[in-house]
Amino acid sequence: MEKDLVEYIVKSLVDDPSAVSVNVIEGEKSTILELRVASEDIGKVIGKHGRIAKAIRTVLQAATARDGKRTVLEILD
């Protein structure tokens, strides 16, 4: 569910949605989502002063809070 949510949000932001990929790494108490986008779209995902990235992380935390698991979004180059 978290993977689909992040993919949907990010594909709406970037110019090249086919280059968006999310890798899920499951742990006992946390889940790590590794996000990769095209190099020219990295600025659109991060935003000015990281505002868009922070907003995506906030929505992700709100969506997963009821499960009691911690979800981390990593934006990779």
C-alpha positions as a Markdown table, in Angstrom:
| # | Residue | x | y | z |
|---|---|---|---|---|
| 1 | Met | 0.0 | 0.0 | 0.0 |
| 2 | Glu | 2.8 | 2.5 | 0.9 |
| 3 | Lys | 4.6 | 1.7 | -2.3 |
| 4 | Asp | 1.5 | 2.4 | -4.4 |
| 5 | Leu | 0.9 | 5.7 | -2.5 |
| 6 | Val | 4.4 | 7.0 | -3.1 |
| 7 | Glu | 4.4 | 5.9 | -6.7 |
| 8 | Tyr | 1.1 | 7.7 | -7.4 |
| 9 | Ile | 2.2 | 10.9 | -5.8 |
| 10 | Val | 5.6 | 11.0 | -7.4 |
| 11 | Lys | 4.4 | 10.0 | -10.9 |
| 12 | Ser | 2.0 | 13.0 | -10.7 |
| 13 | Leu | 4.9 | 15.3 | -10.1 |
| 14 | Val | 7.6 | 14.3 | -12.6 |
| 15 | Asp | 8.0 | 14.7 | -16.3 |
| 16 | Asp | 9.1 | 11.1 | -16.9 |
| 17 | Pro | 6.7 | 8.8 | -14.9 |
| 18 | Ser | 8.2 | 5.7 | -16.5 |
| 19 | Ala | 11.5 | 6.3 | -14.7 |
| 20 | Val | 9.9 | 6.2 | -11.2 |
| 21 | Ser | 10.7 | 3.1 | -9.2 |
| 22 | Val | 10.1 | 2.3 | -5.5 |
| 23 | Asn | 12.0 | -0.5 | -3.8 |
| 24 | Val | 10.6 | -1.8 | -0.5 |
| 25 | Ile | 12.8 | -3.1 | 2.3 |
| 26 | Glu | 10.8 | -4.7 | 5.1 |
| 27 | Gly | 12.1 | -4.8 | 8.7 |
| 28 | Glu | 10.6 | -5.9 | 12.0 |
| 29 | Lys | 9.5 | -2.4 | 13.1 |
| 30 | Ser | 10.1 | -0.3 | 10.1 |
| 31 | Thr | 9.8 | -0.2 | 6.3 |
| 32 | Ile | 12.2 | 1.6 | 4.0 |
| 33 | Leu | 11.0 | 2.8 | 0.7 |
| 34 | Glu | 13.8 | 3.6 | -1.8 |
| 35 | Leu | 12.6 | 6.0 | -4.4 |
| 36 | Arg | 14.5 | 6.5 | -7.7 |
| 37 | Val | 13.5 | 9.0 | -10.4 |
| 38 | Ala | 15.1 | 10.4 | -13.6 |
| 39 | Ser | 18.0 | 12.7 | -12.8 |
| 40 | Glu | 16.2 | 15.7 | -14.3 |
| 41 | Asp | 13.2 | 15.1 | -12.1 |
| 42 | Ile | 15.0 | 14.9 | -8.7 |
| 43 | Gly | 14.5 | 18.6 | -8.1 |
| 44 | Lys | 10.7 | 18.3 | -8.6 |
| 45 | Val | 10.5 | 15.5 | -6.0 |
| 46 | Ile | 12.6 | 17.3 | -3.4 |
| 47 | Gly | 11.2 | 20.8 | -4.0 |
| 48 | Lys | 12.5 | 24.1 | -2.7 |
| 49 | His | 14.3 | 23.5 | 0.7 |
| 50 | Gly | 12.9 | 19.9 | 0.7 |
| 51 | Arg | 9.3 | 21.0 | 1.1 |
| 52 | Ile | 7.8 | 18.5 | -1.3 |
| 53 | Ala | 9.9 | 15.6 | 0.0 |
| 54 | Lys | 8.8 | 16.5 | 3.6 |
| 55 | Ala | 5.1 | 16.7 | 2.5 |
| 56 | Ile | 5.4 | 13.2 | 0.8 |
| 57 | Arg | 6.9 | 11.8 | 4.0 |
| 58 | Thr | 4.2 | 13.4 | 6.2 |
| 59 | Val | 1.4 | 11.8 | 4.0 |
| 60 | Leu | 3.3 | 8.5 | 4.2 |
| 61 | Gln | 3.5 | 8.6 | 8.0 |
| 62 | Ala | -0.1 | 9.5 | 8.3 |
| 63 | Ala | -1.1 | 6.6 | 6.1 |
| 64 | Thr | 1.0 | 4.1 | 8.0 |
| 65 | Ala | 0.5 | 5.4 | 11.6 |
| 66 | Arg | -2.5 | 3.1 | 12.3 |
| 67 | Asp | -0.4 | 0.0 | 11.7 |
| 68 | Gly | 2.1 | 1.0 | 14.3 |
| 69 | Lys | 5.0 | 0.7 | 11.9 |
| 70 | Arg | 7.6 | 3.3 | 11.0 |
| 71 | Thr | 8.0 | 4.1 | 7.3 |
| 72 | Val | 11.1 | 5.9 | 5.9 |
| 73 | Leu | 11.3 | 7.4 | 2.5 |
| 74 | Glu | 14.8 | 7.6 | 1.0 |
| 75 | Ile | 15.2 | 9.5 | -2.3 |
| 76 | Leu | 18.2 | 8.1 | -4.2 |
| 77 | Asp | 20.2 | 9.6 | -7.0 |
